Amino acid sequence: MLISVPFSYRIFFWNLPIRFIFDAFKILCMLEKILILDFGSQYTQLIGRRVRELNVYCEIHPYNHFPAIDESVKGIILSGSPFSVRDEDHPEIDLTSIKGNLPVLGVCYGAQYMVHFFGGEVAPSGSREYGRANLKYIDHENELFTGISDDTQVWMSHGDTIEKIPSNYKVIASTNDVKYAAYKVEGEKTYAIQFHPEVYHTTEGKLLLYNYIVNICSCRQTWTPASFIETTIDHLKETLKNDKVVLGLSGGVDSSVAAVLLNRAIGENLTCIFVDNGLLRKDEFNKVLNQYVGMGLNVVGVDAKQKFWNDLKGITEPEGKRKTIGRDFIEVFDQEAHKIQDVKWLAQGTIYPDVIESVSVNGPSATIKSHHNVGGLPEKMKLKIIEPLKSLFKDEVRRVGRELGINQKLLGRHPFPGPGLGIRILGEVTPEKVEMLQEADAIFVKCLHEWDLYDKVWQAGVMLLPVQSVGVMGDERTYENVVALRAVTSTDGMTADWVHLPYDFLARVSNEIINKVRGINRVVYDISSKPPATIEWE
């Protein structure tokens, strides 16, 4: 792609050493992003993913805590919201310094808010506008709809509708039932749509976002795995210099990619610590240690099973278990870090959804659960945090891993929760329950591989329920435990759907678990999607 550089800049660059020319060019390429202001929609993170898929960097911020707008911001997207603009406590933002100065795209609530705020009318829909619809009118001369097909399918999800737009607003798309499905503010690069372009059911949503981001906002699509690796390693070198870093390694995708990035940046100054917390999958501790052989990582294994089991005694509340497990991780890291002379940093495999889900700002990003990687460290630890992946979604982490040359088997591993089996055992955690669940889980995962289903599932696991049921084995009556199988498809864990596993497969798994795992006499399958459920049960 050719980039036009003003003549005065050309003279300036011509007289610089070549290294500075390339460094300056790299900075220019990276200094552009789209800001997404979150009003609380369940789809906000999906908007971010769609923007990233176009190789454009974006950031999601709560509408009431967004950063200062500088030259790096090329456009702003206003998200949807569970609120109505007619609610007394609806989210409000002053757009006067943004609208007309930068390209703006309002989505659903964002579209209604710009009408409401600038003098139009929003009213309850005669009937809830939810689900598939088709655009029966499109202004093909408008740049937002370049290349969009007549009668294209879109996804509506709102209880209010726009009744009247301000005089300088122009309709650019309609459905049979929604006159103001999309509009543009004349004389400005301000656009709005009452449907969701980020969801799968809007069939040309990605093209619409491309039109906005590339054609209207003039973003150069330089956000790629290779560019991320280069700039991240440079940043790590500059930040860490000769400091020593300790990384909590889990064997999963996130911490593995973080480890390789850090290793390339600081080499032997990185020490990876893998803790056996007694809540891992069957034989995982040894398997994880072995898989890093040949990767050039300095890995220390720590057996802390008994500490975690002792501290979890009597705790049944999910958040209490998460906090206990997180605290114990910190204490183990603290002990191990003190064995390494002059260590100054703790590295973590935190990714963007971890950060988003752990933020609570009066509504938009209500805390669903605390995350073990988010929330800071006790002062006594005196270590600073470095999180090289905290701007990436899960699928982006895998793309970066492939670019780094990490083994595909490791990259293809299903996500596994940081608190491990501790949140897949509902109720109190005991060593006996852990062993029972490990055996059942190992059978489920083994069968997924044998039936060539593992790579078709995003995440799978078994939940041990605090329920016992009557059964019959031979001539004996049993009263034993129930487990639930969970398998979902997803791209980043923000939304997920249950997998329609074959009945024959489920029968095989159920039969094998009941026959081989003492203490379990009933197997059920979870067919809940996220939302409203979560992937894990706790």
C-alpha positions as a printed Julia matrix, in Angstrom:
538×3 Matrix{Float64}:
   0.0     0.0    0.0
   1.41    3.42  -0.93
   1.31    6.18   1.66
   1.64    9.77   0.53
   4.14   11.79   2.58
   4.19   15.62   2.35
   7.24   17.12   0.58
   8.52   18.9    3.72
   8.46   15.56   5.6
  10.33   13.91   2.71
  13.18   16.42   3.1
  13.19   15.81   6.87
  13.34   12.01   6.46
  16.0    12.23   3.7
  18.47   13.79   6.14
  17.89   11.16   8.88
  19.89    7.95   9.32
  18.04    5.01   7.75
  17.39    3.35  11.16
  15.48    6.42  12.35
  13.5     6.53   9.11
  12.23    3.0    9.64
  11.54    3.6   13.34
   9.58    6.74  12.54
   7.63    4.97   9.8
   6.78    2.15  12.22
   5.51    4.65  14.8
   3.41    6.42  12.17
   1.84    3.11  11.14
   1.0     2.13  14.72
  -0.43    5.49  15.77
  -3.97    4.8   14.65
  -6.88    3.14  16.37
 -10.63    2.99  16.65
 -12.19    3.75  20.04
 -15.29    1.78  20.99
 -17.3     3.43  23.76
 -19.16    0.77  25.71
 -22.71    1.51  26.87
 -23.13   -2.01  28.21
 -24.11   -4.14  25.21
 -23.36   -7.86  25.35
 -22.06   -7.46  21.78
 -19.48   -4.72  22.48
 -16.54   -7.13  22.64
 -17.7    -8.67  19.37
 -17.48   -5.25  17.7
 -13.88   -5.1   18.88
 -13.11   -8.5   17.43
 -14.6    -7.56  14.06
 -12.48   -4.4   13.92
  -9.35   -6.41  14.78
 -10.2    -8.93  12.04
  -9.8    -6.03   9.61
  -6.2    -5.64  10.9
  -7.04   -2.37  12.64
  -6.25   -1.81  16.3
  -9.11   -0.79  18.56
  -9.75   -0.26  22.25
 -12.94   -0.7   24.26
 -13.59    1.82  27.05
 -16.62    2.47  29.28
 -18.53    5.45  27.94
 -17.85    7.38  31.16
 -14.12    6.54  31.39
 -12.75    6.91  27.89
  -9.25    8.32  27.28
  -8.34   11.67  25.84
  -8.88   11.89  22.09
  -5.57   12.39  20.32
  -4.27   12.12  16.76
  -4.06    8.33  16.97
  -7.86    8.03  17.15
  -9.23    7.67  13.62
 -12.86    7.02  14.49
 -15.3     6.27  17.3
 -17.98    3.59  17.56
 -20.83    4.0   20.06
 -22.05    0.58  21.2
 -25.5    -0.74  21.97
 -26.88   -0.91  25.5
 -29.46   -2.74  27.62
 -30.74    0.71  28.61
 -33.28    2.89  26.81
 -32.51    6.54  26.09
 -35.85    7.2   27.77
 -34.71    5.69  31.09
 -34.12    8.23  33.82
 -30.66    6.83  34.54
 -29.66    6.05  30.93
 -25.95    6.29  30.05
 -25.07    9.81  28.9
 -22.05   11.25  27.17
 -21.38   14.73  25.8
 -20.66   14.23  22.11
 -20.25   17.88  21.14
 -16.44   17.7   21.09
 -16.46   14.44  19.09
 -19.34   14.53  16.65
 -18.39   16.45  13.52
 -14.69   16.39  14.35
 -14.12   12.65  13.96
 -15.93    9.88  12.09
 -18.58    8.4   14.4
 -20.64    5.23  13.99
 -23.56    4.73  16.37
 -24.83    1.17  16.75
 -28.36    0.57  18.1
 -28.35    2.53  21.4
 -25.59    4.71  19.94
 -27.85    5.53  16.99
 -30.84    6.3   19.21
 -28.76    8.37  21.61
 -27.48   10.68  18.85
 -31.08   11.26  17.74
 -32.29   11.8   21.3
 -29.37   14.06  22.3
 -29.57   16.29  19.21
 -33.32   16.92  19.01
 -35.02   13.89  17.43
 -37.52   11.49  18.96
 -37.13    7.92  20.23
 -40.2     5.96  21.35
 -41.11    2.4   22.33
 -41.53    0.08  19.36
 -45.04   -1.11  18.59
 -43.57   -4.6   18.82
 -40.08   -5.51  19.95
 -37.69   -5.27  16.98
 -35.57   -8.36  17.55
 -34.13  -10.89  15.12
 -33.54  -11.07  11.38
 -34.72   -8.3    9.05
 -33.89   -7.18   5.5
 -32.93   -3.75   4.21
 -35.57   -2.92   1.61
 -34.12    0.54   0.91
 -30.39    1.32   0.69
 -28.75    4.56  -0.42
 -26.0     2.96  -2.51
 -24.36    6.34  -3.05
 -23.59    6.57   0.64
 -20.06    5.41   1.45
 -21.19    3.32   4.44
 -23.17    1.02   2.12
 -20.65    0.66  -0.71
 -21.0    -2.84  -2.13
 -23.86   -3.82   0.22
 -26.49   -5.96  -1.55
 -30.13   -5.04  -1.95
 -32.36   -6.87   0.54
 -29.31   -7.78   2.67
 -30.08   -9.46   5.99
 -29.41   -7.6    9.26
 -29.93   -8.4   12.95
 -32.17   -6.15  15.05
 -32.14   -6.13  18.86
 -33.96   -3.17  20.42
 -37.2    -2.34  22.22
 -37.23    1.35  21.2
 -37.25    2.82  17.72
 -36.44    6.18  16.15
 -39.63    8.09  15.33
 -38.17   11.37  14.11
 -34.66   12.48  13.13
 -33.22   16.03  13.31
 -33.5    18.09  10.12
 -29.86   17.63   9.09
 -30.04   13.82   9.41
 -30.63   11.77   6.25
 -32.09    8.25   6.0
 -29.69    5.91   4.2
 -31.32    2.52   4.87
 -34.73    1.15   5.89
 -36.51   -2.15   6.46
 -40.23   -2.76   5.99
 -40.81   -1.98   9.68
 -37.92    0.35  10.56
 -37.78    3.54   8.51
 -34.6     4.83  10.18
 -32.56    1.62  10.03
 -29.54    3.79   9.17
 -28.88    7.51   8.86
 -26.08    9.99   8.15
 -25.62   13.49   9.51
 -25.19   15.82   6.55
 -21.89   17.71   6.44
 -20.29   15.28   8.91
 -18.76   11.82   8.9
 -21.39   10.74  11.42
 -23.35    7.55  10.72
 -25.7     5.36  12.7
 -27.47    2.03  12.32
 -30.26    0.43  14.35
 -28.95   -3.08  13.68
 -25.82   -4.97  14.77
 -23.16   -5.36  12.04
 -20.87   -7.35  14.35
 -23.07  -10.46  14.68
 -23.06  -13.42  12.32
 -26.71  -12.92  11.34
 -25.93   -9.57   9.69
 -24.6   -11.22   6.56
 -22.65   -8.23   5.2
 -21.79   -6.66   8.54
 -18.06   -7.07   8.06
 -18.23   -5.22   4.74
 -20.16   -2.38   6.39
 -17.51   -2.14   9.12
 -14.8    -2.22   6.44
 -16.5     0.7    4.7
 -16.55    2.67   7.94
 -13.08    1.81   9.22
 -11.03    1.69   6.02
 -12.9     3.94   3.59
 -14.36    6.53   5.98
 -11.82    6.52   8.85
  -8.86    5.88   6.47
  -7.24    3.24   8.7
  -4.32    1.47   7.02
  -4.89   -2.1    8.31
  -1.4    -2.49   9.78
  -2.47   -4.39  12.93
  -1.13   -7.89  12.14
   0.43  -10.68  14.24
   3.86   -9.85  12.81
   3.54   -6.16  13.65
   2.26   -6.99  17.14
   5.23   -9.3   17.79
   7.77   -6.73  16.59
   6.35   -3.81  18.57
   5.68   -5.91  21.68
   9.2    -7.32  21.82
  10.6    -3.8   21.33
   8.34   -2.55  24.13
   9.35   -5.4   26.45
  13.05   -4.74  25.84
  12.6    -1.04  26.51
  10.47   -1.57  29.62
  12.3    -4.48  31.25
  15.88   -3.73  30.16
  18.08   -6.08  32.28
  15.45   -6.73  34.95
  14.55  -10.27  35.94
  10.98  -11.49  35.37
   9.0   -14.38  36.8
   6.06  -15.76  34.81
   3.22  -17.92  36.06
   3.05  -20.66  33.44
  -0.12  -22.74  33.13
   0.56  -24.8   30.02
  -2.25  -23.06  28.2
  -2.15  -20.9   25.09
  -2.03  -17.49  26.78
   0.84  -18.06  29.21
   2.78  -20.04  26.59
   2.62  -17.24  24.02
   3.48  -14.68  26.71
   6.48  -16.82  27.73
   7.85  -17.06  24.18
   7.45  -13.3   23.62
   9.24  -12.54  26.88
  11.95  -15.11  26.17
  12.68  -13.45  22.81
  12.88  -10.08  24.52
  14.91  -10.85  27.66
  16.14  -14.47  27.31
  17.68  -15.93  30.47
  16.26  -13.12  32.62
  12.89  -14.88  32.41
  12.03  -17.66  34.86
   8.75  -19.53  34.29
   7.06  -21.11  37.3
   4.5   -23.86  36.86
   2.52  -24.62  40.01
   0.77  -27.9   40.65
  -2.17  -26.55  42.62
  -3.85  -29.94  42.88
  -6.61  -28.68  40.57
  -5.07  -29.58  37.21
  -6.27  -32.19  34.73
  -5.04  -35.75  35.1
  -1.23  -36.03  34.7
  -1.12  -32.43  33.44
   1.74  -31.32  35.67
   4.28  -33.68  34.08
   2.85  -33.27  30.57
   3.15  -29.49  30.76
   6.74  -29.6   32.01
   7.69  -32.0   29.21
   6.05  -29.99  26.42
   8.37  -27.05  27.01
  11.47  -29.15  26.48
  13.22  -27.78  23.41
  11.46  -24.41  23.54
  14.38  -22.83  25.33
  12.33  -21.75  28.35
  13.62  -21.83  31.9
  10.76  -23.6   33.73
  10.59  -24.46  37.43
   7.92  -26.91  38.64
   6.43  -26.43  42.12
   4.31  -29.02  43.94
   1.85  -27.04  46.07
  -1.14  -29.4   46.0
  -1.47  -29.8   49.74
  -1.43  -26.04  50.4
  -4.29  -25.39  48.0
  -6.36  -28.34  49.27
  -5.89  -27.3   52.89
  -6.84  -23.68  52.23
  -9.96  -24.68  50.27
 -11.39  -26.77  53.1
 -14.88  -25.67  54.05
 -15.2   -23.09  51.25
 -18.27  -23.65  49.05
 -19.02  -20.18  47.62
 -17.62  -19.78  44.06
 -16.1   -16.33  44.53
 -14.56  -17.45  47.82
 -12.86  -20.35  46.05
 -11.57  -18.08  43.27
 -10.13  -15.63  45.76
  -8.51  -18.4   47.81
  -6.93  -20.0   44.76
  -5.75  -16.61  43.5
  -4.29  -15.71  46.9
  -2.45  -19.03  47.13
  -1.01  -18.54  43.64
   0.35  -15.17  44.73
   1.84  -16.63  47.91
   3.54  -19.46  45.99
   4.88  -17.01  43.41
   6.11  -14.79  46.23
   8.05  -17.67  47.79
   9.54  -18.76  44.46
  10.33  -15.2   43.4
  12.39  -14.71  46.56
  14.55  -17.64  45.46
  15.49  -15.68  42.33
  17.87  -12.88  43.15
  16.74   -9.36  42.19
  13.51  -10.35  40.41
  11.44   -7.21  39.79
   8.52   -8.21  37.56
   5.66  -10.7   37.53
   4.49  -11.53  33.99
   0.95  -12.78  33.39
  -0.95  -14.17  30.42
  -3.86  -11.77  30.91
  -5.84  -11.22  27.7
  -8.35   -8.54  26.75
 -11.58  -10.37  27.74
 -10.07  -10.96  31.22
  -9.63   -7.22  31.61
 -13.07   -6.34  30.22
 -14.97   -8.92  32.29
 -13.23   -7.8   35.49
 -14.11   -4.11  35.12
 -17.16   -2.65  36.85
 -18.23    0.88  35.98
 -21.82    1.43  37.1
 -23.39   -0.75  34.48
 -21.5    -0.97  31.19
 -19.07   -3.67  32.17
 -20.66   -5.18  35.24
 -18.34   -7.63  36.94
 -19.39  -11.17  36.02
 -16.63  -12.8   38.08
 -13.23  -11.85  39.4
 -10.32  -13.0   37.29
  -7.2   -14.5   38.83
  -4.96  -12.41  36.56
  -6.69   -9.09  37.23
  -6.86   -6.97  40.34
  -3.29   -6.28  41.35
  -0.81   -7.78  43.78
  -0.37   -7.41  47.53
   2.04   -4.63  48.42
   4.37   -7.02  50.26
   5.2    -8.79  47.0
   6.85   -5.66  45.63
   6.75   -6.89  42.05
   5.56   -4.88  39.08
   3.21   -6.53  36.57
   3.95   -6.99  32.87
   1.12   -8.31  30.66
   2.25   -8.57  27.03
  -1.08   -9.99  25.78
  -3.55   -7.78  27.62
  -4.69   -6.07  24.4
  -5.46   -9.33  22.53
  -8.53  -11.51  22.16
  -8.07  -15.3   22.38
  -8.11  -15.91  18.62
  -5.5   -13.17  18.19
  -3.28  -14.86  20.78
  -3.38  -18.05  18.7
  -2.52  -16.11  15.53
   0.46  -14.53  17.3
   1.49  -17.99  18.55
   1.45  -19.37  15.01
   3.57  -16.44  13.85
   6.02  -17.23  16.66
   6.26  -20.84  15.46
   4.72  -22.43  18.57
   3.56  -26.05  18.14
  -0.01  -26.23  16.82
  -0.97  -28.92  19.36
  -0.2   -26.48  22.16
  -1.98  -23.61  20.39
  -5.0   -25.82  19.75
  -5.49  -26.76  23.4
  -8.87  -25.88  24.81
  -8.94  -22.97  27.25
  -8.75  -24.09  30.87
  -9.84  -21.84  33.76
  -7.1   -20.38  35.95
  -8.73  -21.75  39.14
  -8.75  -25.15  37.39
 -11.01  -27.92  38.62
 -11.69  -25.84  41.73
 -14.55  -24.14  39.88
 -15.68  -27.34  38.16
 -16.32  -28.97  41.53
 -19.48  -27.31  42.78
 -19.32  -27.0   46.54
 -16.35  -27.86  48.73
 -13.15  -29.06  47.04
 -11.52  -32.22  48.41
  -8.68  -34.39  47.08
 -11.16  -37.26  46.59
 -13.47  -35.09  44.48
 -10.51  -33.81  42.46
  -9.37  -37.35  41.64
 -12.9   -38.39  40.66
 -13.3   -35.37  38.37
  -9.84  -35.81  36.84
 -10.72  -39.38  35.81
 -14.08  -38.35  34.3
 -12.54  -35.37  32.51
  -9.73  -37.5   31.07
 -12.28  -39.9   29.58
 -14.28  -37.03  28.02
 -11.19  -35.42  26.44
  -9.81  -38.78  25.26
 -13.12  -39.59  23.54
 -13.22  -36.18  21.86
  -9.82  -36.94  20.33
 -10.79  -40.48  19.33
 -13.97  -39.28  17.58
 -12.11  -36.41  15.83
 -14.24  -33.87  17.7
 -11.63  -32.13  19.86
 -10.68  -29.45  17.3
 -14.36  -28.83  16.49
 -15.01  -27.84  20.12
 -13.72  -24.55  21.57
 -13.8   -25.65  25.19
 -14.86  -28.85  26.94
 -14.87  -30.09  30.5
 -16.74  -32.01  33.13
 -18.51  -30.49  36.16
 -18.91  -32.44  39.4
 -22.29  -31.5   40.84
 -23.23  -31.34  44.54
 -25.99  -33.82  43.78
 -26.31  -37.55  44.35
 -28.77  -39.8   42.6
 -30.07  -43.34  42.88
 -28.68  -45.89  40.46
 -28.46  -49.63  39.94
 -25.21  -51.47  39.24
 -25.63  -55.22  38.9
 -27.94  -56.25  41.72
 -26.9   -53.36  43.95
 -28.59  -50.03  44.54
 -26.19  -47.09  44.4
 -26.44  -43.51  45.63
 -23.58  -41.68  43.95
 -22.48  -38.49  42.23
 -23.7   -36.73  39.09
 -21.4   -35.09  36.53
 -22.31  -32.71  33.72
 -20.47  -32.66  30.41
 -19.91  -29.19  28.92
 -18.77  -28.51  25.33
 -19.12  -25.15  23.58
 -18.19  -23.4   20.36
 -16.9   -19.83  20.51
 -14.23  -17.53  19.15
 -13.2   -15.57  22.24
 -15.3   -16.84  25.14
 -17.41  -13.68  25.32
 -20.34  -15.56  23.76
 -20.66  -19.31  23.28
 -23.1   -21.94  22.07
 -23.35  -25.58  23.13
 -22.05  -28.18  20.69
 -24.49  -30.64  19.15
 -22.38  -33.7   19.93
 -23.55  -37.0   18.35
 -25.85  -39.11  20.53
 -23.65  -42.17  20.0
 -20.64  -40.21  21.24
 -22.46  -38.99  24.36
 -23.65  -42.53  25.06
 -20.08  -43.81  24.79
 -18.7   -41.13  27.14
 -21.48  -41.67  29.67
 -21.04  -45.42  29.65
 -17.25  -45.21  30.03
 -17.37  -42.69  32.88
 -19.97  -44.64  34.86
 -18.16  -47.95  34.35
 -14.64  -46.7   35.06
 -14.95  -43.89  37.6
 -15.97  -45.1   41.05
 -18.42  -42.74  42.71
 -20.27  -41.54  39.59
 -23.53  -43.15  38.48
 -25.14  -40.47  36.3
 -23.94  -38.27  33.41
 -25.89  -35.3   31.98
 -25.12  -32.9   29.11
 -25.32  -29.09  29.47
 -27.14  -27.47  26.53
 -27.02  -23.85  27.77
 -25.55  -21.01  25.71
 -23.6   -17.95  26.9
 -25.42  -15.7   27.53
 -27.51  -16.28  29.61
 -25.33  -19.02  31.15
 -21.54  -18.87  31.5
 -19.14  -21.48  30.1
 -17.98  -22.59  33.54
 -20.56  -23.36  36.21
 -18.83  -21.26  38.87
